[in-house]
Amino acid sequence: MDRKLLTLAYIRKGERILLGMKRRGFGAGKWNGFGGKVHGGETFTTAAAREMQEEAGVIPIGLIEVGQLDFEFEGDPLILETRVFVASEYEGEPQETEEMSPKWHRLDEIPYNEMWDGDKYWLPLLLQGQKFEGHLLFDQNDKVLSQKIQLINPIED
């Protein structure tokens, strides 16, 4: 199977997390983290920082890789290999871009019903400070058909 290398990054400040409403393209109309393709010569970390700056207008400081998720869609041979990052510090102020509308959400008010169906399986692990890896298979309507998420090691402070 072919693989596409992607990043997904979040900023968490205390009891809030920065999410973006995707305005166009893949995942439009869903709240998500910030990310996208890894370009040639980039590391996953530099790609995650670049994407967050492009999509939310902020520069994350001290990104920590917390997970690797393989997203597969029924009938599509392409696996989306996605590295997941989190940072607690950043420079700049979140601002709307052509692609995303960023908004802070309280951790007890995360809009899972307006996010990718699979996020409910792994985002709570990120919020608990866990490291994880997994595979999620989606149907044609972006609903999870199967998922396997496992913990790796706790995040070091």
Z-matrix of the N, CA and C atoms (Angstrom, degrees):
N
C 1 1.469
C 2 1.523 1 109.74
N 3 1.294 2 115.40 1 143.40
C 4 1.464 3 120.81 2 176.65
C 5 1.520 4 109.39 3 -77.16
N 6 1.342 5 115.46 4 150.99
C 7 1.458 6 121.12 5 -179.97
C 8 1.521 7 109.21 6 -125.83
N 9 1.326 8 114.94 7 140.16
C 10 1.462 9 121.68 8 172.63
C 11 1.523 10 105.71 9 -114.02
N 12 1.340 11 117.21 10 129.77
C 13 1.464 12 122.14 11 -177.41
C 14 1.527 13 109.82 12 -90.89
N 15 1.335 14 115.30 13 124.28
C 16 1.457 15 122.08 14 -176.46
C 17 1.512 16 111.15 15 -133.39
N 18 1.328 17 114.94 16 164.85
C 19 1.467 18 121.24 17 174.40
C 20 1.522 19 109.16 18 -126.14
N 21 1.320 20 114.74 19 158.56
C 22 1.458 21 122.81 20 175.18
C 23 1.521 22 106.10 21 -146.29
N 24 1.332 23 117.52 22 122.13
C 25 1.466 24 120.49 23 -174.29
C 26 1.522 25 110.85 24 -131.28
N 27 1.328 26 113.87 25 147.53
C 28 1.460 27 122.73 26 -178.99
C 29 1.519 28 109.47 27 -131.06
N 30 1.326 29 115.67 28 150.39
C 31 1.459 30 121.08 29 169.13
C 32 1.516 31 106.74 30 -113.22
N 33 1.317 32 114.01 31 126.49
C 34 1.459 33 120.74 32 177.84
C 35 1.521 34 108.57 33 -119.16
N 36 1.321 35 115.42 34 124.54
C 37 1.471 36 121.72 35 176.72
C 38 1.518 37 107.18 36 -121.86
N 39 1.317 38 116.28 37 106.00
C 40 1.458 39 120.20 38 179.76
C 41 1.518 40 111.84 39 58.22
N 42 1.311 41 116.22 40 -118.28
C 43 1.468 42 121.59 41 -177.31
C 44 1.524 43 112.53 42 -98.12
N 45 1.343 44 116.17 43 22.95
C 46 1.472 45 120.14 44 178.99
C 47 1.526 46 109.88 45 -130.57
N 48 1.334 47 114.88 46 152.35
C 49 1.460 48 121.70 47 176.28
C 50 1.528 49 107.91 48 -132.90
N 51 1.327 50 115.01 49 141.12
C 52 1.456 51 120.23 50 178.84
C 53 1.528 52 108.85 51 -90.22
N 54 1.328 53 115.47 52 120.08
C 55 1.459 54 122.15 53 175.70
C 56 1.521 55 108.28 54 -117.71
N 57 1.318 56 115.99 55 159.43
C 58 1.456 57 120.76 56 177.60
C 59 1.513 58 110.73 57 -122.80
N 60 1.334 59 116.23 58 135.67
C 61 1.463 60 120.68 59 172.12
C 62 1.519 61 106.91 60 -82.96
N 63 1.325 62 116.53 61 117.00
C 64 1.461 63 121.88 62 -178.71
C 65 1.518 64 108.82 63 -70.29
N 66 1.321 65 116.52 64 124.07
C 67 1.467 66 121.72 65 -173.33
C 68 1.519 67 113.27 66 -93.86
N 69 1.354 68 117.49 67 -21.96
C 70 1.461 69 119.36 68 -176.61
C 71 1.523 70 109.20 69 -156.34
N 72 1.324 71 115.97 70 163.15
C 73 1.455 72 120.77 71 174.51
C 74 1.517 73 113.85 72 73.87
N 75 1.323 74 115.27 73 -157.83
C 76 1.460 75 123.48 74 -177.18
C 77 1.526 76 110.33 75 -58.18
N 78 1.321 77 117.17 76 122.03
C 79 1.463 78 121.16 77 179.55
C 80 1.514 79 114.55 78 84.50
N 81 1.327 80 118.29 79 11.47
C 82 1.476 81 120.82 80 -179.36
C 83 1.523 82 110.24 81 -56.64
N 84 1.346 83 115.23 82 139.37
C 85 1.459 84 121.14 83 179.39
C 86 1.515 85 114.11 84 86.39
N 87 1.341 86 117.29 85 5.06
C 88 1.466 87 121.26 86 179.11
C 89 1.534 88 109.54 87 -116.74
N 90 1.351 89 115.34 88 147.38
C 91 1.460 90 121.13 89 169.14
C 92 1.518 91 106.94 90 -77.43
N 93 1.324 92 116.52 91 140.77
C 94 1.445 93 120.50 92 -177.71
C 95 1.523 94 109.52 93 -157.21
N 96 1.331 95 114.87 94 176.26
C 97 1.450 96 120.17 95 168.16
C 98 1.521 97 107.43 96 -79.86
N 99 1.321 98 115.78 97 -169.96
C 100 1.459 99 121.70 98 -176.52
C 101 1.524 100 108.15 99 -112.47
N 102 1.321 101 116.66 100 135.25
C 103 1.456 102 117.57 101 -179.72
C 104 1.499 103 112.41 102 172.96
N 105 1.317 104 114.19 103 -173.16
C 106 1.449 105 120.50 104 -179.53
C 107 1.508 106 111.18 105 167.70
N 108 1.312 107 115.44 106 -155.75
C 109 1.461 108 122.81 107 -173.87
C 110 1.531 109 112.50 108 -68.59
N 111 1.344 110 113.45 109 145.58
C 112 1.455 111 121.58 110 170.60
C 113 1.528 112 106.45 111 -89.05
N 114 1.321 113 117.03 112 121.11
C 115 1.463 114 121.72 113 179.87
C 116 1.522 115 109.97 114 -84.64
N 117 1.324 116 116.34 115 157.83
C 118 1.462 117 121.46 116 179.30
C 119 1.519 118 111.21 117 -53.04
N 120 1.318 119 116.16 118 133.90
C 121 1.460 120 120.90 119 178.67
C 122 1.514 121 114.45 120 85.99
N 123 1.330 122 118.00 121 -9.62
C 124 1.464 123 121.07 122 179.24
C 125 1.525 124 110.44 123 -90.11
N 126 1.319 125 115.49 124 148.14
C 127 1.455 126 119.67 125 166.66
C 128 1.523 127 107.34 126 -85.13
N 129 1.326 128 117.06 127 165.78
C 130 1.458 129 119.92 128 176.10
C 131 1.532 130 110.14 129 -59.03
N 132 1.325 131 116.54 130 -39.68
C 133 1.466 132 120.37 131 -177.69
C 134 1.519 133 111.95 132 -65.77
N 135 1.338 134 117.37 133 -45.52
C 136 1.470 135 118.58 134 179.92
C 137 1.529 136 110.72 135 -67.36
N 138 1.334 137 116.96 136 -35.16
C 139 1.466 138 120.20 137 176.91
C 140 1.531 139 110.41 138 -64.32
N 141 1.332 140 116.74 139 -42.44
C 142 1.469 141 120.47 140 -179.99
C 143 1.526 142 110.59 141 -62.33
N 144 1.327 143 117.12 142 -43.15
C 145 1.469 144 120.95 143 179.50
C 146 1.527 145 110.78 144 -65.29
N 147 1.328 146 116.95 145 -43.37
C 148 1.472 147 121.05 146 179.41
C 149 1.526 148 110.59 147 -61.84
N 150 1.311 149 116.78 148 -47.09
C 151 1.463 150 120.32 149 -178.89
C 152 1.531 151 111.58 150 -62.13
N 153 1.330 152 117.33 151 -40.70
C 154 1.461 153 119.50 152 179.82
C 155 1.531 154 110.68 153 -64.83
N 156 1.323 155 116.43 154 -38.42
C 157 1.462 156 119.60 155 177.83
C 158 1.529 157 110.59 156 -66.42
N 159 1.344 158 116.60 157 -42.65
C 160 1.465 159 120.33 158 179.97
C 161 1.527 160 112.28 159 -66.59
N 162 1.333 161 117.06 160 -39.20
C 163 1.464 162 120.94 161 -172.35
C 164 1.524 163 114.49 162 -91.79
N 165 1.334 164 117.71 163 -25.62
C 166 1.471 165 119.80 164 -175.98
C 167 1.524 166 113.33 165 -126.73
N 168 1.329 167 117.52 166 -6.78
C 169 1.452 168 120.03 167 178.25
C 170 1.515 169 114.57 168 75.68
N 171 1.332 170 117.54 169 15.33
C 172 1.466 171 120.75 170 178.80
C 173 1.521 172 109.85 171 -123.30
N 174 1.325 173 115.17 172 152.62
C 175 1.459 174 122.01 173 177.00
C 176 1.523 175 107.53 174 -107.03
N 177 1.333 176 117.07 175 112.62
C 178 1.476 177 118.76 176 179.55
C 179 1.520 178 109.98 177 -71.55
N 180 1.321 179 116.41 178 143.54
C 181 1.463 180 122.66 179 178.84
C 182 1.518 181 108.00 180 -115.92
N 183 1.331 182 115.54 181 128.38
C 184 1.463 183 119.89 182 176.82
C 185 1.519 184 114.13 183 72.08
N 186 1.319 185 117.50 184 42.59
C 187 1.461 186 120.27 185 177.30
C 188 1.527 187 110.47 186 -57.63
N 189 1.320 188 115.54 187 135.12
C 190 1.459 189 122.30 188 176.56
C 191 1.523 190 107.65 189 -116.62
N 192 1.338 191 116.82 190 127.71
C 193 1.461 192 119.85 191 175.63
C 194 1.528 193 107.87 192 -77.56
N 195 1.326 194 115.85 193 122.23
C 196 1.461 195 120.59 194 -176.85
C 197 1.519 196 113.76 195 -114.26
N 198 1.340 197 117.02 196 -12.48
C 199 1.449 198 116.91 197 -178.45
C 200 1.501 199 114.31 198 -164.15
N 201 1.331 200 113.54 199 162.72
C 202 1.464 201 121.78 200 169.86
C 203 1.511 202 107.08 201 -131.43
N 204 1.317 203 115.66 202 125.18
C 205 1.457 204 121.74 203 179.72
C 206 1.523 205 108.98 204 -125.25
N 207 1.321 206 115.68 205 135.20
C 208 1.458 207 121.38 206 172.41
C 209 1.518 208 107.03 207 -103.39
N 210 1.321 209 115.61 208 119.05
C 211 1.464 210 121.72 209 177.88
C 212 1.522 211 107.95 210 -102.29
N 213 1.324 212 116.21 211 127.27
C 214 1.463 213 121.98 212 179.69
C 215 1.522 214 108.02 213 -125.77
N 216 1.321 215 115.61 214 142.10
C 217 1.462 216 121.29 215 179.43
C 218 1.521 217 108.71 216 -117.51
N 219 1.322 218 115.89 217 129.87
C 220 1.455 219 123.06 218 -178.09
C 221 1.531 220 110.88 219 -48.42
N 222 1.337 221 116.04 220 127.06
C 223 1.453 222 120.52 221 177.70
C 224 1.517 223 114.92 222 83.86
N 225 1.328 224 118.04 223 -1.62
C 226 1.467 225 122.23 224 -179.56
C 227 1.529 226 108.19 225 -114.19
N 228 1.331 227 118.92 226 122.49
C 229 1.466 228 120.79 227 -177.82
C 230 1.533 229 114.35 228 -74.92
N 231 1.325 230 117.67 229 -5.65
C 232 1.460 231 121.33 230 -176.49
C 233 1.531 232 110.85 231 -87.22
N 234 1.329 233 116.33 232 126.64
C 235 1.472 234 122.50 233 174.07
C 236 1.527 235 107.49 234 -97.04
N 237 1.329 236 116.44 235 130.07
C 238 1.463 237 121.32 236 176.16
C 239 1.528 238 107.90 237 -93.26
N 240 1.341 239 116.12 238 96.50
C 241 1.464 240 121.51 239 178.88
C 242 1.518 241 107.59 240 -81.48
N 243 1.318 242 115.71 241 112.28
C 244 1.468 243 121.73 242 -170.45
C 245 1.512 244 110.59 243 -120.06
N 246 1.323 245 116.12 244 124.52
C 247 1.465 246 121.44 245 174.06
C 248 1.526 247 107.26 246 -94.93
N 249 1.324 248 115.92 247 133.01
C 250 1.462 249 122.46 248 -175.18
C 251 1.528 250 108.89 249 -107.20
N 252 1.339 251 115.22 250 133.33
C 253 1.465 252 122.24 251 -176.81
C 254 1.522 253 110.37 252 -127.38
N 255 1.340 254 114.65 253 157.14
C 256 1.457 255 120.36 254 172.90
C 257 1.534 256 107.79 255 -141.65
N 258 1.320 257 115.19 256 146.45
C 259 1.465 258 122.16 257 174.71
C 260 1.520 259 107.83 258 -137.37
N 261 1.322 260 116.11 259 152.36
C 262 1.469 261 119.47 260 177.19
C 263 1.527 262 111.63 261 -109.21
N 264 1.323 263 116.65 262 -9.86
C 265 1.463 264 120.86 263 179.09
C 266 1.523 265 109.64 264 -123.00
N 267 1.324 266 115.65 265 154.52
C 268 1.455 267 120.43 266 179.42
C 269 1.521 268 109.53 267 -161.44
N 270 1.330 269 114.90 268 161.90
C 271 1.463 270 121.88 269 174.26
C 272 1.519 271 108.41 270 -112.81
N 273 1.336 272 115.58 271 146.08
C 274 1.457 273 120.71 272 179.61
C 275 1.515 274 111.28 273 93.24
N 276 1.314 275 115.91 274 -179.93
C 277 1.461 276 122.26 275 178.06
C 278 1.517 277 109.39 276 -120.13
N 279 1.336 278 117.63 277 135.08
C 280 1.467 279 119.11 278 178.91
C 281 1.530 280 110.47 279 -56.28
N 282 1.337 281 115.00 280 134.78
C 283 1.463 282 120.03 281 179.55
C 284 1.512 283 110.09 282 -142.41
N 285 1.316 284 115.13 283 151.56
C 286 1.457 285 121.19 284 179.80
C 287 1.521 286 109.85 285 -67.38
N 288 1.328 287 115.40 286 140.52
C 289 1.459 288 121.93 287 176.21
C 290 1.531 289 107.55 288 -125.62
N 291 1.322 290 115.94 289 177.06
C 292 1.467 291 119.10 290 178.91
C 293 1.523 292 111.59 291 -59.43
N 294 1.335 293 116.37 292 -29.15
C 295 1.456 294 120.19 293 -173.95
C 296 1.527 295 114.25 294 -96.82
N 297 1.334 296 117.91 295 -33.22
C 298 1.458 297 121.11 296 -172.00
C 299 1.528 298 112.32 297 -137.74
N 300 1.338 299 114.12 298 149.58
C 301 1.469 300 121.95 299 171.40
C 302 1.518 301 107.64 300 -117.05
N 303 1.348 302 118.13 301 100.47
C 304 1.467 303 120.77 302 -176.57
C 305 1.529 304 112.54 303 -75.34
N 306 1.330 305 114.93 304 146.51
C 307 1.463 306 121.48 305 177.57
C 308 1.523 307 109.00 306 -154.24
N 309 1.340 308 115.50 307 137.86
C 310 1.458 309 120.95 308 175.48
C 311 1.523 310 109.33 309 -76.04
N 312 1.337 311 115.41 310 138.69
C 313 1.466 312 122.10 311 177.01
C 314 1.523 313 108.54 312 -127.29
N 315 1.324 314 115.87 313 137.72
C 316 1.465 315 119.53 314 172.70
C 317 1.525 316 108.01 315 -67.36
N 318 1.338 317 116.59 316 146.16
C 319 1.459 318 120.05 317 -177.17
C 320 1.525 319 112.14 318 -62.12
N 321 1.326 320 117.52 319 -27.76
C 322 1.465 321 119.63 320 179.09
C 323 1.529 322 112.20 321 -89.34
N 324 1.341 323 116.74 322 7.38
C 325 1.466 324 120.83 323 178.92
C 326 1.533 325 111.67 324 -132.64
N 327 1.326 326 116.81 325 32.05
C 328 1.465 327 120.43 326 178.63
C 329 1.524 328 108.24 327 -68.94
N 330 1.343 329 117.64 328 128.08
C 331 1.466 330 121.23 329 -174.17
C 332 1.539 331 112.75 330 -82.33
N 333 1.335 332 116.50 331 66.37
C 334 1.468 333 120.36 332 -177.07
C 335 1.526 334 112.40 333 -55.37
N 336 1.340 335 117.48 334 -32.11
C 337 1.471 336 120.18 335 -179.10
C 338 1.528 337 112.37 336 -71.60
N 339 1.341 338 117.98 337 -8.32
C 340 1.465 339 121.89 338 177.30
C 341 1.530 340 110.87 339 -116.66
N 342 1.342 341 115.50 340 20.29
C 343 1.460 342 121.59 341 -178.54
C 344 1.526 343 108.93 342 -119.15
N 345 1.324 344 117.05 343 178.41
C 346 1.459 345 120.50 344 172.27
C 347 1.519 346 108.72 345 -58.37
N 348 1.325 347 116.77 346 139.38
C 349 1.458 348 122.50 347 -176.95
C 350 1.531 349 112.09 348 -56.13
N 351 1.323 350 117.95 349 -32.73
C 352 1.460 351 120.77 350 -177.33
C 353 1.513 352 115.33 351 -77.74
N 354 1.341 353 117.74 352 -16.38
C 355 1.469 354 120.64 353 -175.03
C 356 1.530 355 112.38 354 -59.35
N 357 1.323 356 117.48 355 -32.87
C 358 1.464 357 121.12 356 -177.78
C 359 1.531 358 112.50 357 -64.02
N 360 1.340 359 117.12 358 -18.57
C 361 1.466 360 120.67 359 -179.47
C 362 1.522 361 112.96 360 -84.24
N 363 1.336 362 117.76 361 -30.10
C 364 1.462 363 118.88 362 -173.99
C 365 1.518 364 114.91 363 -121.47
N 366 1.334 365 119.73 364 -26.39
C 367 1.474 366 120.14 365 -178.70
C 368 1.537 367 111.71 366 -60.96
N 369 1.339 368 119.75 367 -38.10
C 370 1.470 369 118.14 368 175.68
C 371 1.530 370 113.07 369 -59.71
N 372 1.325 371 117.90 370 -31.05
C 373 1.468 372 120.45 371 177.36
C 374 1.523 373 110.48 372 -66.36
N 375 1.336 374 116.86 373 -43.23
C 376 1.461 375 121.41 374 176.19
C 377 1.531 376 109.69 375 -57.90
N 378 1.328 377 115.94 376 -44.85
C 379 1.472 378 120.57 377 -177.37
C 380 1.528 379 112.12 378 -68.44
N 381 1.337 380 117.02 379 -23.84
C 382 1.467 381 121.59 380 177.55
C 383 1.524 382 112.28 381 -87.50
N 384 1.347 383 117.13 382 0.79
C 385 1.459 384 120.38 383 179.66
C 386 1.517 385 113.50 384 80.63
N 387 1.327 386 117.51 385 23.25
C 388 1.458 387 121.86 386 179.94
C 389 1.523 388 110.49 387 -94.83
N 390 1.343 389 115.28 388 154.64
C 391 1.466 390 121.07 389 169.03
C 392 1.509 391 107.05 390 -103.71
N 393 1.334 392 116.48 391 145.21
C 394 1.461 393 119.74 392 -172.09
C 395 1.521 394 110.83 393 -149.91
N 396 1.327 395 114.49 394 164.02
C 397 1.457 396 121.68 395 170.77
C 398 1.511 397 106.88 396 -145.05
N 399 1.330 398 115.09 397 154.20
C 400 1.445 399 116.13 398 -178.66
C 401 1.508 400 114.23 399 -174.12
N 402 1.316 401 113.35 400 178.20
C 403 1.461 402 122.89 401 179.87
C 404 1.520 403 107.19 402 -137.30
N 405 1.329 404 116.44 403 131.42
C 406 1.462 405 121.57 404 177.15
C 407 1.525 406 108.48 405 -126.82
N 408 1.328 407 115.92 406 132.85
C 409 1.454 408 122.74 407 177.21
C 410 1.519 409 108.31 408 -110.53
N 411 1.340 410 115.89 409 124.46
C 412 1.462 411 122.35 410 -178.79
C 413 1.518 412 110.49 411 -107.44
N 414 1.340 413 116.34 412 151.00
C 415 1.464 414 120.73 413 173.89
C 416 1.526 415 109.92 414 -87.24
N 417 1.322 416 115.99 415 -174.23
C 418 1.468 417 121.59 416 -177.74
C 419 1.531 418 112.79 417 -64.65
N 420 1.346 419 117.11 418 -19.55
C 421 1.467 420 122.35 419 -179.77
C 422 1.533 421 112.42 420 -101.78
N 423 1.333 422 116.48 421 18.15
C 424 1.472 423 122.56 422 178.92
C 425 1.520 424 113.36 423 63.96
N 426 1.327 425 118.23 424 26.40
C 427 1.469 426 122.75 425 174.74
C 428 1.523 427 107.58 426 -98.93
N 429 1.330 428 116.81 427 145.32
C 430 1.459 429 121.38 428 -178.77
C 431 1.529 430 109.88 429 -73.11
N 432 1.336 431 115.57 430 123.86
C 433 1.465 432 121.92 431 173.84
C 434 1.525 433 110.30 432 -89.08
N 435 1.337 434 115.91 433 -39.37
C 436 1.459 435 120.50 434 177.16
C 437 1.523 436 108.07 435 -154.14
N 438 1.319 437 114.19 436 154.25
C 439 1.468 438 119.58 437 177.84
C 440 1.510 439 109.43 438 -152.38
N 441 1.317 440 114.82 439 144.79
C 442 1.462 441 121.34 440 173.61
C 443 1.517 442 106.56 441 -138.14
N 444 1.316 443 115.80 442 112.58
C 445 1.467 444 121.87 443 179.49
C 446 1.526 445 106.65 444 -120.55
N 447 1.313 446 116.43 445 132.20
C 448 1.467 447 119.19 446 177.14
C 449 1.518 448 109.95 447 -132.96
N 450 1.319 449 115.02 448 150.20
C 451 1.458 450 121.50 449 178.54
C 452 1.518 451 109.50 450 -76.84
N 453 1.332 452 116.06 451 146.70
C 454 1.459 453 120.99 452 174.79
C 455 1.523 454 107.21 453 -103.03
N 456 1.313 455 117.84 454 -88.93
C 457 1.458 456 123.35 455 179.44
C 458 1.511 457 109.00 456 -136.98
N 459 1.320 458 117.63 457 153.10
C 460 1.481 459 117.94 458 177.64
C 461 1.522 460 110.91 459 -64.86
N 462 1.318 461 115.90 460 151.33
C 463 1.467 462 122.89 461 176.77
C 464 1.530 463 108.19 462 -69.15
N 465 1.319 464 116.10 463 133.16
C 466 1.464 465 121.17 464 176.52
C 467 1.519 466 108.95 465 -82.48
N 468 1.305 467 116.32 466 136.71
C 469 1.476 468 120.20 467 176.74
C 470 1.502 469 110.26 468 -87.15
